Amino acid sequence: MSRIAENIRRIQQEIDEKAKLIVVSKYREIQEIEAAYHFGIRLFAENRVQALLERYEMLPKDIEWHLIGHLQSNKVKYIAEFIAMIHSVDSLKLLEEINVQASKFGRIIPCLIQLHLAQEESKFGIPPNEIKAFFDAATKLSLPHVQISGLMAMATFTEDKNLIKSEFEQAHLHFSHIKSEYFSNDASFKELSIGMSGDYMLAIEHGSTMVRIGSACFG
């Protein structure tokens, strides 16, 4: 378990204060997550609701849980009471359901809108050519229990660093355009969640404020 502490220390030194480290705990043993927790990590992420609920029950309650995987509208009710941030909002319907469920607990849930930039069709998110229409519609909705805090995107799973760099550049460009057009007076729209274990330093170079790192922490 000291290996986990060493990995996290190295990553924290690399990213410094440039981005928040969110440790992705999916598929990890509880003891591994506890090792990261005891080293001081409080931001963890899961990609499935069922696993998230299991970890939430078993681990300390001062953990801030982030959901980074695809979220079905009918599962929002299970996490609305405690989720710290949802990174993977990809439809107006989902935004509206998050608002409904958050209202039941008197909460405002921070959400990131997921852009689909990767070449894999299997990945979720809103295509770049639809993102303006999405925000045109989203900013007209009454969502008092949702805080749209920024964008999330995943790069293509590839060894081609130039492709990854291009996708991160696109993500930052979209973030900047949306910020200036829709959220210029909203300080809470500030997060760009890009970068994972294999490319987080490249992501930070392109404006990432949150990096989602799993295997590099636990490997």
C-alpha positions in Angstrom: 0.0 0.0 0.0 3.0 2.3 0.4 3.3 2.1 -3.4 -0.1 3.8 -3.7 1.1 6.6 -1.4 4.3 7.0 -3.5 2.4 7.1 -6.8 0.0 9.7 -5.4 2.8 11.8 -4.0 4.6 11.8 -7.4 1.4 12.7 -9.3 0.6 15.5 -6.8 4.1 16.9 -7.3 3.8 16.8 -11.1 0.4 18.5 -11.2 1.2 20.9 -8.4 -1.6 23.3 -7.9 -2.5 23.4 -11.6 -5.4 20.9 -11.4 -7.4 19.0 -8.9 -6.5 15.3 -8.6 -9.6 13.1 -8.7 -8.6 9.5 -7.9 -10.6 7.0 -10.0 -11.4 4.1 -7.7 -13.4 1.9 -10.1 -12.5 -1.8 -9.9 -10.2 -1.2 -6.9 -10.3 -3.1 -3.6 -11.6 -1.2 -0.6 -8.2 -1.6 1.0 -6.6 0.2 -1.9 -9.1 3.1 -1.7 -8.5 3.3 2.0 -4.7 3.5 1.4 -5.3 6.6 -0.8 -7.7 8.0 1.8 -5.2 7.7 4.6 -2.7 9.5 2.4 -5.1 12.4 2.4 -7.1 11.9 -0.8 -10.8 13.0 -0.4 -11.9 13.3 -4.1 -12.7 9.9 -5.6 -14.6 9.0 -8.7 -16.6 6.0 -9.9 -18.2 5.3 -13.3 -21.1 3.1 -12.2 -23.9 4.0 -9.8 -24.1 0.6 -8.2 -20.4 0.5 -7.4 -20.6 4.1 -6.2 -23.4 3.2 -3.7 -21.4 0.3 -2.4 -18.3 2.4 -1.8 -20.3 5.2 -0.3 -21.7 2.8 2.3 -18.4 1.3 3.2 -16.0 4.3 3.2 -15.7 7.5 5.3 -18.4 10.1 4.8 -16.0 13.0 4.3 -15.1 11.6 0.8 -16.4 13.7 -2.1 -17.7 11.3 -4.7 -17.7 12.2 -8.4 -19.6 10.2 -11.0 -17.6 10.1 -14.3 -19.5 7.4 -16.2 -22.7 7.4 -18.3 -25.7 8.1 -16.0 -29.2 7.0 -16.8 -31.9 9.4 -15.7 -33.7 6.7 -13.7 -30.6 6.2 -11.5 -30.1 9.9 -10.5 -32.4 9.4 -7.4 -29.9 6.9 -5.8 -27.0 9.4 -5.7 -28.7 12.8 -5.5 -28.4 13.0 -1.7 -24.6 12.8 -1.6 -22.9 13.1 -5.0 -20.3 16.0 -5.1 -20.2 16.3 -8.9 -21.6 14.6 -12.0 -19.1 14.8 -14.8 -21.1 13.0 -17.5 -24.3 15.0 -18.3 -25.1 14.4 -21.9 -28.7 15.4 -22.3 -31.3 18.0 -21.3 -33.5 15.2 -19.9 -30.7 14.2 -17.6 -30.1 17.8 -16.4 -33.8 18.2 -15.7 -33.9 14.9 -13.7 -30.8 15.9 -11.7 -32.6 19.2 -10.8 -35.8 17.3 -9.7 -33.9 14.8 -7.5 -31.6 17.4 -6.0 -34.6 19.5 -5.0 -35.8 16.7 -2.8 -32.7 17.1 -0.6 -32.5 20.9 -0.9 -29.2 20.5 -2.8 -27.6 22.2 -5.7 -25.6 19.5 -7.6 -22.5 20.7 -9.7 -22.6 19.1 -13.1 -20.2 19.0 -16.1 -21.5 18.7 -19.6 -19.7 15.9 -21.5 -18.3 16.6 -24.9 -17.8 13.7 -27.3 -14.5 14.4 -29.0 -13.0 10.9 -29.1 -13.0 8.8 -32.2 -14.6 5.8 -30.5 -18.3 5.7 -31.1 -18.8 3.8 -27.8 -18.0 6.9 -25.8 -20.9 9.2 -24.7 -21.3 12.9 -24.8 -22.6 15.7 -27.0 -21.0 16.1 -30.4 -19.2 19.4 -31.0 -21.7 20.4 -33.8 -24.6 20.1 -31.3 -23.0 21.7 -28.3 -24.3 25.3 -29.1 -27.8 24.1 -29.5 -27.5 22.2 -26.2 -26.4 25.3 -24.3 -29.0 27.5 -26.0 -31.6 25.2 -24.6 -30.0 24.4 -21.3 -29.6 28.1 -20.3 -33.3 28.7 -20.9 -34.4 26.0 -18.5 -35.2 26.7 -14.9 -32.7 24.5 -13.0 -32.3 26.0 -9.5 -30.9 22.8 -8.1 -28.2 22.3 -10.8 -25.0 24.2 -11.2 -23.4 23.9 -14.6 -19.8 24.1 -13.6 -17.9 23.3 -16.9 -17.1 20.6 -19.4 -15.8 17.1 -19.4 -14.2 15.2 -22.3 -12.3 12.0 -23.0 -9.5 11.7 -25.5 -9.3 8.9 -28.0 -7.6 5.8 -26.5 -4.5 5.9 -28.6 -0.7 6.1 -28.6 -1.0 9.1 -31.0 -0.1 12.0 -28.8 -0.8 14.5 -31.6 -4.4 13.3 -31.8 -4.8 13.5 -28.1 -3.3 17.0 -28.1 -5.7 18.0 -30.9 -8.7 16.8 -28.9 -7.6 18.5 -25.7 -7.1 21.7 -27.8 -10.7 21.3 -29.1 -12.0 20.8 -25.5 -10.3 23.9 -24.3 -11.6 25.9 -27.2 -15.2 24.8 -26.6 -14.8 25.6 -22.9 -13.6 29.1 -23.7 -16.4 29.8 -26.2 -19.1 28.5 -24.0 -17.8 30.4 -21.0 -17.7 33.6 -22.9 -21.1 33.2 -24.6 -23.2 31.7 -21.8 -21.4 32.0 -18.5 -19.3 35.2 -18.7 -20.7 36.4 -15.4 -20.8 33.1 -13.7 -17.7 32.3 -11.6 -18.9 28.7 -11.0 -18.4 27.8 -14.7 -14.7 27.1 -14.3 -14.0 23.4 -14.6 -12.5 21.5 -17.6 -12.3 17.9 -16.7 -9.8 16.3 -19.2 -6.8 14.1 -18.7 -6.4 10.5 -17.3 -3.5 8.3 -16.3 -1.8 8.3 -19.6 -2.2 11.9 -20.6 -2.9 14.1 -17.6 0.2 16.4 -18.0 -0.8 17.0 -21.6 -4.3 17.8 -20.5 -3.0 20.3 -17.9 -1.0 22.0 -20.7 -4.4 22.5 -22.4 -6.2 24.0 -19.5 -7.5 21.0 -17.5 -8.6 22.0 -14.0 -9.5 18.4 -13.0 -7.6 15.2 -13.9 -9.2 11.8 -13.4 -6.5 9.3 -12.6 -6.9 5.7 -11.6 -4.2 3.2 -12.8 -1.3 5.6 -12.3 -2.3 6.0 -8.7 -2.9 2.3 -7.9 -0.6 0.6 -10.4 
